[in-house]
Amino acid sequence: MQFLPPNYRPAARLAHAAAGAVMAVAVFSGQAAHATAVTINTPFINFENVGINSLGGTPGQFLRVGAQAVTPNGLGGTTGVASLGGGTFTRIINFNPGPAIPNFFNRNLTLTPALLTAGATTDPWTLSFTNGADSAQAVVQMLPGATQAPFVNSITLSGTSANPIFSWTPPPGAVVDGYRINITDKSLINRDPTMGPVNNGLVAGTSLAPSVTSYQVNAADFTVPGYAFALNKNYSIEISVVQTRDHLSINLGNGNLQAIARTYADFTPNGGGGPPVNLPVVLINGAYQFNMVVQTGQTYYIDPDVAIGYDYQIGAGDPNFKSVTLPVGIGDGKYDIFGYDALNNVILLADDWLGGSVFNFAAGGVSRFRVTDIETSAGLNPSSTTAFITGLTFAGSGNFTGTQTPIVVNVQGVPEPGSLALMGLAFAGLLVARRRKG
């Protein structure tokens, strides 16, 4: 899911290949007069550090091989294989296109002990692409001393809905040769070829200098016809640290890539505004995972999807929640706040608490709490990450890597199966009937 930046020029590629960073040798076979020869554009190999994401990509640290463009592409019957050590190890290179990269092939390789022993990160790999009787090969190799890159921190969203601004904190002490921005339209993603053409959903991308730590969505970056930036569409933004082979910032394309660390955040632009919001990614179980640096006493706004309630919980080693400020203008603007006692029983802390008012937890804070009584009649989009902005303060400084899990209902107002257990837990042991607003 990598976008080729506009400044990735052929001259830069040729100069870089001449320096020995990526060796590419094309070999063609087949004598058919009317056949289309297989061509490889920008073969690559690099370290991949993939963050938690909602796009179906496996998080973790990998070695990635592939090519920016191979023609004919996978829809035209081309297949790809990467081999190491004269064929000792072979791995299929997947056709993984998107609107912005229609001829893209890549494969993330798990660095098993066997692959490391075989020299996967030091020896050459041969990339072979075949279409009928025609084939082409390219040889790629990691540079000595390359290591995985670290992630950016604390992604926030601000600005207007038409031109949202994303800001981030660079990883402390790390080499940053530039940043890569990729935007994916989540509605387009299909990784199952039996369900139609494979599509990674990548619709826009650009590259930024290492001194730039914010990006404003620009309509000019959405260059693929039919995929303009739109309100109320579910997007995921990737903000990645890039380390290049020549450690220059002129060429941040895949052919000059040494290592990249991909951090993701989901967002849905709508007609609203508000304070800068720290964005999460969506986990498989529907929870929202955050990654941000926090200071004691400072308010941070987080914004997951909307439901009839939420469970908030810190991550391991995170400082406790000190206070919460819930939004105004959602239904009647009143909420119930629950905590947990020493035996893990749910206890009511506040009834009809007004949005906009700061609710302080007991001394030392709490590791988790629950908010309920969000009216279903409010009609908030459960796929929007900008519809229920919650202000949090923390009892100490550190990292917040916790989650916020929505309690959702279907269109008939019935809790979904995954939420029934949460609802039962929320109200177990309460001796008074809670009002249900609608």
C-alpha positions as semicolon CSV with decimal commas, in nm:
position;residue;x (nm);y (nm);z (nm)
1;M;0,000;0,000;0,000
2;Q;0,274;0,239;-0,090
3;F;0,216;0,547;-0,298
4;L;0,485;0,667;-0,537
5;P;0,551;1,031;-0,443
6;P;0,529;1,290;-0,722
7;N;0,894;1,386;-0,666
8;Y;1,017;1,031;-0,731
9;R;1,194;1,102;-1,060
10;P;1,340;0,844;-1,303
11;A;1,674;1,029;-1,301
12;A;1,697;0,987;-0,924
13;R;1,622;0,616;-0,958
14;L;1,892;0,566;-1,221
15;A;2,152;0,753;-1,020
16;H;2,064;0,555;-0,712
17;A;2,080;0,221;-0,895
18;A;2,420;0,316;-1,028
19;A;2,535;0,359;-0,668
20;G;2,450;-0,007;-0,605
21;A;2,162;0,045;-0,360
22;V;1,915;-0,158;-0,569
23;M;2,044;-0,374;-0,851
24;A;1,791;-0,432;-1,126
25;V;1,857;-0,653;-1,428
26;A;1,569;-0,732;-1,661
27;V;1,577;-1,060;-1,857
28;F;1,302;-1,139;-2,107
29;S;1,207;-1,462;-2,278
30;G;0,949;-1,566;-2,532
31;Q;0,949;-1,520;-2,910
32;A;0,586;-1,432;-2,978
33;A;0,588;-1,134;-3,215
34;H;0,273;-0,980;-3,071
35;A;0,333;-1,060;-2,704
36;T;0,372;-0,780;-2,450
37;A;0,701;-0,813;-2,266
38;V;0,695;-0,807;-1,886
39;T;0,846;-0,485;-1,750
40;I;0,950;-0,405;-1,393
41;N;0,944;-0,046;-1,269
42;T;1,121;0,033;-0,938
43;P;1,198;-0,299;-0,768
44;F;1,256;-0,255;-0,395
45;I;1,354;-0,419;-0,069
46;N;1,328;-0,255;0,274
47;F;1,255;-0,307;0,641
48;E;0,889;-0,266;0,738
49;N;0,760;-0,173;1,084
50;V;0,382;-0,195;1,059
51;G;0,156;-0,051;1,329
52;I;-0,188;-0,166;1,440
53;N;-0,436;-0,086;1,166
54;S;-0,790;-0,145;1,046
55;L;-0,691;-0,216;0,686
56;G;-0,629;-0,588;0,723
57;G;-0,251;-0,556;0,731
58;T;-0,062;-0,767;0,986
59;P;0,125;-0,552;1,240
60;G;0,486;-0,634;1,319
61;Q;0,837;-0,608;1,179
62;F;0,910;-0,750;0,833
63;L;1,134;-0,748;0,530
64;R;0,940;-0,622;0,228
65;V;1,014;-0,700;-0,137
66;G;0,828;-0,604;-0,451
67;A;0,800;-0,360;-0,738
68;Q;0,618;-0,030;-0,773
69;A;0,478;-0,131;-1,111
70;V;0,485;-0,450;-1,316
71;T;0,315;-0,464;-1,655
72;P;0,114;-0,647;-1,757
73;N;-0,017;-0,647;-1,400
74;G;-0,184;-0,924;-1,203
75;L;-0,517;-0,873;-1,377
76;G;-0,331;-0,946;-1,701
77;G;-0,201;-1,275;-1,565
78;T;0,140;-1,175;-1,429
79;T;0,266;-1,358;-1,121
80;G;0,568;-1,284;-0,903
81;V;0,816;-1,483;-0,693
82;A;1,105;-1,372;-0,471
83;S;1,390;-1,618;-0,423
84;L;1,696;-1,614;-0,195
85;G;2,017;-1,814;-0,214
86;G;1,967;-1,951;-0,561
87;G;1,617;-2,070;-0,481
88;T;1,677;-2,202;-0,128
89;F;1,384;-1,986;-0,016
90;T;1,105;-1,875;-0,247
91;R;0,804;-1,660;-0,161
92;I;0,514;-1,546;-0,378
93;I;0,501;-1,170;-0,438
94;N;0,137;-1,062;-0,419
95;F;-0,041;-0,839;-0,667
96;N;-0,170;-0,565;-0,435
97;P;-0,314;-0,279;-0,643
98;G;-0,507;0,032;-0,548
99;P;-0,649;0,332;-0,734
100;A;-0,318;0,520;-0,692
101;I;-0,093;0,218;-0,764
102;P;-0,271;-0,010;-1,015
103;N;0,036;-0,222;-1,102
104;F;0,180;-0,271;-0,753
105;F;0,330;-0,600;-0,626
106;N;0,467;-0,657;-0,274
107;R;0,522;-0,915;-0,001
108;N;0,600;-0,866;0,368
109;L;0,830;-1,147;0,480
110;T;0,833;-1,258;0,843
111;L;1,195;-1,272;0,956
112;T;1,203;-1,629;1,084
113;P;1,526;-1,774;1,229
114;A;1,564;-1,984;0,915
115;L;1,540;-1,680;0,687
116;L;1,781;-1,481;0,901
117;T;2,030;-1,770;0,899
118;A;2,001;-1,788;0,521
119;G;2,099;-1,421;0,496
120;A;1,759;-1,273;0,410
121;T;1,861;-0,924;0,526
122;T;2,214;-0,926;0,378
123;D;2,214;-1,140;0,060
124;P;2,056;-1,060;-0,278
125;W;1,698;-1,153;-0,359
126;T;1,588;-1,226;-0,716
127;L;1,241;-1,099;-0,804
128;S;1,089;-1,289;-1,097
129;F;0,768;-1,183;-1,273
130;T;0,614;-1,415;-1,531
131;N;0,334;-1,382;-1,782
132;G;0,297;-1,683;-2,010
133;A;0,623;-1,728;-2,198
134;D;0,750;-1,385;-2,098
135;S;0,937;-1,305;-1,779
136;A;1,155;-1,042;-1,620
137;Q;1,387;-1,048;-1,321
138;A;1,533;-0,789;-1,088
139;V;1,789;-0,829;-0,811
140;V;1,751;-0,634;-0,487
141;Q;1,960;-0,629;-0,171
142;M;1,952;-0,461;0,169
143;L;2,233;-0,223;0,263
144;P;2,464;-0,330;0,548
145;G;2,371;-0,198;0,890
146;A;2,004;-0,125;0,813
147;T;1,763;-0,154;1,108
148;Q;1,391;-0,113;1,163
149;A;1,262;0,245;1,189
150;P;1,052;0,366;1,488
151;F;0,696;0,502;1,481
152;V;0,576;0,860;1,507
153;N;0,374;0,944;1,820
154;S;0,056;1,132;1,914
155;I;-0,131;1,182;1,587
156;T;-0,386;1,464;1,622
157;L;-0,657;1,598;1,395
158;S;-0,753;1,965;1,378
159;G;-0,863;2,225;1,123
160;T;-1,185;2,217;0,921
161;S;-1,366;1,914;0,790
162;A;-1,294;2,012;0,430
163;N;-0,920;2,055;0,497
164;P;-0,829;1,854;0,809
165;I;-0,479;1,896;0,952
166;F;-0,286;1,600;1,094
167;S;0,004;1,661;1,329
168;W;0,245;1,420;1,496
169;T;0,549;1,398;1,721
170;P;0,874;1,261;1,572
171;P;1,024;0,954;1,740
172;P;1,284;1,085;1,987
173;G;1,645;1,035;1,888
174;A;1,565;0,856;1,562
175;V;1,699;0,923;1,213
176;V;1,417;1,070;1,002
177;D;1,493;1,134;0,634
178;G;1,132;1,224;0,559
179;Y;0,770;1,130;0,611
180;R;0,528;0,948;0,385
181;I;0,155;1,020;0,390
182;N;-0,086;0,763;0,246
183;I;-0,465;0,792;0,258
184;T;-0,684;0,485;0,211
185;D;-1,055;0,479;0,134
186;K;-1,163;0,192;0,360
187;S;-1,479;0,123;0,158
188;L;-1,266;0,010;-0,137
189;I;-1,055;-0,251;0,041
190;N;-1,085;-0,608;-0,080
191;R;-0,812;-0,862;-0,002
192;D;-1,010;-1,169;-0,109
193;P;-0,980;-1,236;-0,486
194;T;-1,287;-1,460;-0,468
195;M;-1,492;-1,153;-0,375
196;G;-1,383;-0,946;-0,674
197;P;-1,068;-0,762;-0,783
198;V;-0,810;-0,713;-0,509
199;N;-0,794;-0,349;-0,399
200;N;-0,582;-0,200;-0,120
201;G;-0,788;0,122;-0,128
202;L;-0,495;0,364;-0,154
203;V;-0,633;0,683;-0,311
204;A;-0,377;0,954;-0,230
205;G;-0,028;1,006;-0,101
206;T;0,258;1,248;-0,074
207;S;0,601;1,284;0,084
208;L;0,722;1,545;0,332
209;A;1,059;1,677;0,447
210;P;1,191;1,558;0,786
211;S;1,134;1,905;0,936
212;V;0,760;1,894;0,859
213;T;0,541;1,741;1,131
214;S;0,193;1,824;1,004
215;Y;-0,006;1,761;0,689
216;Q;-0,320;1,936;0,568
217;V;-0,537;1,730;0,339
218;N;-0,507;1,885;-0,002
219;A;-0,745;1,813;-0,289
220;A;-0,446;1,832;-0,523
221;D;-0,304;1,515;-0,362
222;F;-0,611;1,317;-0,476
223;T;-0,499;1,287;-0,837
224;V;-0,678;0,965;-0,934
225;P;-0,998;1,048;-1,127
226;G;-1,312;0,952;-0,936
227;Y;-1,144;0,943;-0,594
228;A;-1,161;1,303;-0,472
229;F;-1,158;1,372;-0,098
230;A;-1,515;1,357;0,033
231;L;-1,699;1,425;0,359
232;N;-1,855;1,140;0,556
233;K;-1,626;0,881;0,396
234;N;-1,430;0,640;0,614
235;Y;-1,058;0,695;0,563
236;S;-0,738;0,573;0,721
237;I;-0,428;0,789;0,714
238;E;-0,079;0,642;0,728
239;I;0,195;0,868;0,864
240;S;0,527;0,695;0,824
241;V;0,886;0,761;0,924
242;V;1,109;0,709;0,621
243;Q;1,478;0,624;0,627
244;T;1,638;0,633;0,283
245;R;1,933;0,442;0,144
246;D;2,129;0,758;0,068
247;H;1,998;0,934;0,385
248;L;1,887;1,227;0,171
249;S;1,537;1,369;0,157
250;I;1,519;1,429;-0,218
251;N;1,391;1,082;-0,309
252;L;1,154;0,915;-0,063
253;G;1,022;0,660;-0,314
254;N;1,028;0,284;-0,269
255;G;1,344;0,239;-0,478
256;N;1,543;0,450;-0,230
257;L;1,373;0,312;0,081
258;Q;1,582;0,148;0,353
259;A;1,330;0,134;0,638
260;I;0,982;0,262;0,706
261;A;0,759;0,264;1,017
262;R;0,389;0,295;0,941
263;T;0,151;0,447;1,196
264;Y;-0,221;0,450;1,114
265;A;-0,522;0,648;1,231
266;D;-0,882;0,624;1,114
267;F;-1,093;0,933;1,051
268;T;-1,421;1,034;0,893
269;P;-1,439;1,401;0,791
270;N;-1,774;1,563;0,861
271;G;-1,921;1,910;0,895
272;G;-1,802;1,976;1,248
273;G;-1,500;2,144;1,402
274;G;-1,353;2,154;1,749
275;P;-1,026;2,114;1,936
276;P;-0,733;1,904;1,813
277;V;-0,830;1,538;1,848
278;N;-0,597;1,242;1,908
279;L;-0,692;0,973;1,660
280;P;-0,706;0,596;1,720
281;V;-0,689;0,293;1,498
282;V;-0,969;0,036;1,499
283;L;-0,893;-0,314;1,629
284;I;-1,058;-0,629;1,502
285;N;-1,282;-0,646;1,811
286;G;-1,414;-0,293;1,746
287;A;-1,207;-0,123;2,016
288;Y;-1,006;0,190;1,947
289;Q;-0,634;0,179;2,018
290;F;-0,447;0,502;2,099
291;N;-0,076;0,582;2,101
292;M;0,008;0,922;2,246
293;V;0,239;1,090;2,494
294;V;0,056;1,255;2,785
295;Q;0,145;1,497;3,062
296;T;-0,026;1,515;3,399
297;G;-0,299;1,777;3,426
298;Q;-0,327;1,846;3,051
299;T;-0,651;1,768;2,865
300;Y;-0,635;1,544;2,561
301;Y;-0,926;1,491;2,326
302;I;-0,984;1,144;2,185
303;D;-1,249;1,056;1,934
304;P;-1,359;0,704;1,842
305;D;-1,682;0,593;1,679
306;V;-2,023;0,663;1,828
307;A;-2,247;0,420;2,013
308;I;-2,485;0,409;2,311
309;G;-2,187;0,390;2,546
310;Y;-1,813;0,339;2,577
311;D;-1,566;0,146;2,787
312;Y;-1,240;0,334;2,853
313;Q;-0,929;0,151;2,973
314;I;-0,561;0,239;3,001
315;G;-0,285;0,022;2,856
316;A;-0,020;-0,161;3,055
317;G;0,202;0,089;3,235
318;D;-0,010;0,390;3,137
319;P;-0,096;0,661;3,393
320;N;-0,452;0,644;3,531
321;F;-0,738;0,859;3,409
322;K;-0,771;1,166;3,632
323;S;-1,081;1,327;3,480
324;V;-1,315;1,307;3,182
325;T;-1,508;1,574;2,993
326;L;-1,786;1,444;2,770
327;P;-1,920;1,630;2,465
328;V;-2,208;1,873;2,457
329;G;-2,487;1,868;2,200
330;I;-2,526;1,488;2,180
331;G;-2,892;1,415;2,250
332;D;-2,984;1,578;2,579
333;G;-2,616;1,615;2,668
334;K;-2,647;1,403;2,986
335;Y;-2,455;1,083;3,061
336;D;-2,414;0,816;3,328
337;I;-2,057;0,742;3,439
338;F;-1,963;0,408;3,596
339;G;-1,651;0,287;3,773
340;Y;-1,538;-0,044;3,921
341;D;-1,478;-0,149;4,280
342;A;-1,200;-0,371;4,416
343;L;-1,400;-0,683;4,323
344;N;-1,451;-0,561;3,965
345;N;-1,817;-0,480;4,024
346;V;-1,967;-0,190;3,830
347;I;-2,063;0,110;4,046
348;L;-2,249;0,425;3,947
349;L;-2,032;0,735;3,989
350;A;-2,251;1,002;3,829
351;D;-2,610;1,018;3,709
352;D;-2,712;1,262;3,432
353;W;-2,369;1,421;3,423
354;L;-2,372;1,723;3,193
355;G;-2,153;1,725;2,885
356;G;-1,890;1,995;2,898
357;S;-1,845;1,957;3,274
358;V;-1,526;1,804;3,409
359;F;-1,582;1,487;3,611
360;N;-1,291;1,413;3,846
361;F;-1,224;1,058;3,956
362;A;-1,104;0,973;4,307
363;A;-0,750;1,055;4,417
364;G;-0,497;0,860;4,210
365;G;-0,738;0,821;3,921
366;V;-0,887;0,506;3,771
367;S;-0,762;0,254;3,519
368;R;-1,100;0,218;3,348
369;F;-1,453;0,354;3,344
370;R;-1,772;0,342;3,141
371;V;-2,005;0,603;2,993
372;T;-2,365;0,522;2,896
373;D;-2,697;0,691;2,812
374;I;-2,608;0,820;2,468
375;E;-2,942;0,839;2,287
376;T;-2,984;0,625;1,979
377;S;-3,200;0,906;1,840
378;A;-2,888;1,119;1,813
379;G;-2,811;0,917;1,499
380;L;-2,435;0,935;1,536
381;N;-2,234;0,747;1,274
382;P;-2,064;0,446;1,435
383;S;-1,791;0,462;1,167
384;S;-1,699;0,823;1,236
385;T;-1,394;0,902;1,445
386;T;-1,491;1,268;1,477
387;A;-1,840;1,248;1,628
388;F;-1,793;1,190;2,003
389;I;-1,497;1,390;2,126
390;T;-1,395;1,304;2,482
391;G;-1,156;1,512;2,693
392;L;-0,924;1,319;2,925
393;T;-0,665;1,419;3,181
394;F;-0,419;1,178;3,338
395;A;-0,290;1,132;3,692
396;G;0,068;1,114;3,571
397;S;0,290;1,163;3,268
398;G;0,383;0,890;3,024
399;N;0,226;0,714;2,726
400;F;-0,143;0,649;2,671
401;T;-0,182;0,327;2,476
402;G;-0,528;0,241;2,604
403;T;-0,853;0,164;2,432
404;Q;-1,207;0,294;2,405
405;T;-1,454;0,023;2,312
406;P;-1,797;0,126;2,179
407;I;-2,119;-0,035;2,299
408;V;-2,319;-0,031;1,977
409;V;-2,677;-0,099;1,870
410;N;-2,818;-0,199;1,535
411;V;-3,069;0,004;1,335
412;Q;-3,356;-0,143;1,537
413;G;-3,199;-0,017;1,860
414;V;-3,103;-0,366;1,979
415;P;-2,752;-0,415;2,120
416;E;-2,529;-0,611;1,883
417;P;-2,413;-0,956;2,004
418;G;-2,064;-0,831;2,080
419;S;-2,212;-0,565;2,305
420;L;-2,460;-0,778;2,499
421;A;-2,195;-0,903;2,740
422;L;-2,076;-0,548;2,793
423;M;-2,429;-0,430;2,861
424;G;-2,487;-0,715;3,105
425;L;-2,170;-0,632;3,289
426;A;-2,259;-0,266;3,301
427;F;-2,591;-0,320;3,473
428;A;-2,526;-0,634;3,675
429;G;-2,571;-0,572;4,047
430;L;-2,758;-0,242;4,006
431;L;-3,074;-0,251;4,216
432;V;-3,248;0,040;4,049
433;A;-3,386;0,044;3,699
434;R;-3,186;0,276;3,476
435;R;-3,384;0,489;3,235
436;R;-3,327;0,410;2,868
437;K;-3,340;0,712;2,644
438;G;-3,422;0,695;2,277
